[in-house]
Each structure stands twice: as structure tokens, then as C-alpha cells.
Amino acid sequence: MTDYDVYGVGNALVDTEYEVDDAFIQVASLQKGVMTLIAAEERETLIHLLENEHEHQVIKQAGGGSAANTMVAIAQLGGKAFYSCKVANDATGDFFMADLQAAGVMTNLDKGREAGITGKCISMVTPDAERTMLTHLGITADLGVKELNPDALRQSRYLYIEGYLVTSPSALLAAKEAQAIARAAGVKVSLTLSDPAIVDFFKSSFDELAEGGVDLIFCNEDEAKLWTAATSREDAMKRLRTICPRVAMTCGKDGAMVFDGDSVSLVPGFSAQAVDTTGAGDMFAGAFLYGINHGMSYVDAARIANKAAAQLVEAFGARMPAAAVKALLQA
């Protein structure tokens, strides 16, 4: 008998979101639409540029981290999720821990937290709803094997590995250890590619994780093309199928292309007035994992995941209110 639908391992961040224009992205010399890691002093310089020189105000502050968003979505839908992560014993860490507890996600954090600085992410949203993220990992860069809870992992149906972990040697080791524990216990392993820039710079690390055994890959079309060196979504899917037995690839407004081990299906998306795409992939993964863990086919799970992602992007922030998420099941 399992205790959790999904056991996630990933970064723990508190997101601060700003609404900016394309001119600011150029002035700040940022690479639009991707996540870039920055040092603490670079973060302070950017905040000064945002708030003092260009007078941008904070839209929203919330708990974040890609896999954390996915675990919250699973819990909001009525599933059971556990999240292994690392935050410091500071006010930001208090905020993050309370946020997960309020969402009903179990964590390793009640076993104590170290001194340090909790990770933070500046998310800038342009009028086309694209998000550009600058992340100071803080103590989450030191996420390691000791943050894992092997007993909880063994009592889960799926392990969910956040792709951003490949940027940290200790976090990558933790991901590999979690993968090994899961496979030994018969727990299915899922992996998200997370971000095109991460795939581009750390392709060999993703190759290593794939070689260790992955049952389900989450990605978007751009990430899939980069990893497989494909020029079309169809070609990317063909190549992904040689790497992993099951795939869920999001295709923007066109919906998602999924492979359930037998057949490939393009599941149409839902129309949306997008204002912020932050967390859309995380929400898709959470709803999809909830679906397949509760008797849905890959097509039906992708349909509800598409709907959830479409609804998410119509408001600012990477998470939706719990009541809005639960209403998706009724719809």
C-alpha cells in the first residue's frame, strides 16, 4: 500500500514577480524567456534596477520552485504528495515551509533547517505573458542526499525529479540516489526537463539520468527539440520514445503530445487570455500525474492538465487557489 501519489525532489524558492516591458529586458541585458542563475549581489543590483531606477512594483510573492509547484497542484486536486527540498532557518524559509503545509504537502523540513539564506527567484513578466526568471539558489544549491526521505519515497507511486537539479553537483547526486531508491522499490520514475537553457548547458546530465532509468518524461516542445536535436515536434517525439517508454510533451496553445507506451496522441489545448506563463508546465505535470494516478488514460490526463495550465496563465503567479484547481475536476 502506498502513502503518496508522488514524491518530488527539487529546489525550494520564494518567487517575487514583477510586470515589465521588453525594453526593460533589453536594458537589464537579460535573456528573455529562460531561467538564469545569479549570485546574491547580482540579485540586489537587479532589484535596485527594477524598483528604484524603473519604479516597478512587486505584483505577487509566493512559494515557488518548479517541482514544489507541481506537488502543490497534486495536493490541491486531492492527491497526496511529499516534497524533499532545502530551505534555511530564516524568515523566507519559514514562509516557504508554512506555504507547503497549508497546501497539504508533506516535507522533510520538520526535521530541522540549517542557518543560511533561502533561495529566491525574481520572475519578470512581459506583455506577451512570457516570463524571464533570475534565481539565486541560496541554500537550495546544497540540496543533497541527506534531504531525502527513503521511507516516504518507497511508499510512493511516482518519483518526480526536477530538471533544475542538474545545475548543482550535490543536488544531481541526490536526484540519482532518489532514482536508485525508487527503481529498487518498484516506484516509477518521472523527470521534467524544466527549461531550454538548462537542457542546452547540461545535456550530458540529463543523458545520465535517462540511462539510470526513467519511466515518464515531461518536457515542452523546445526542450524536447534541444535534447534530441530534432527540428519538429513529431521528430522529437520519435526520438524521445527511444529514450523513455512514456512521454508528456506540452506544445503551447496546441495542447500536448503524449505517448502512453502504445500510441502517440495530440491532445488539443484550451483557449486562454494569457497574462503570465509562469508555472504552466508545473501545473500541467501536477494535473497529469494526478490523473494517471487516479485511473485516467494519458489522453484524459492530458486534457485536464491542458485545462489547468490554460486557466493558470490567465492570472499572475505560478499557482492557483485550491478551490479553482478542484473545480477543474468537476468541469
Secondary structure, DSSP 8 states (H G I E B T S, - for coil): --SEEEEEE---EEEEEEE--HHHHHHTT--TTSEEE--HHHHHHHHHIIIIIS---EEEEEEE-HHHHHHHHHHHHT--EEEE----SSHHHHHHHHHHHHHT-EESGGG---SS--EEEEEEE-TTS-EEEEEE-GGGGG--GGG--HHHHHTEEEEEE-GGGGGSHHHHHHHHHHHHHHHHHT-EEEEE---HHHHHH-HHHHHHHHHT--SEEEEEHHHHHHHHT-SSHHHHHHHHHHH-S-EEEE-GGG-EEEE-SS-EEEE-------S--TTHHHHHHHHHHHHHHTT--HHHHHHHHHHHHHHHTTSSSS---HHHHHHHHH-
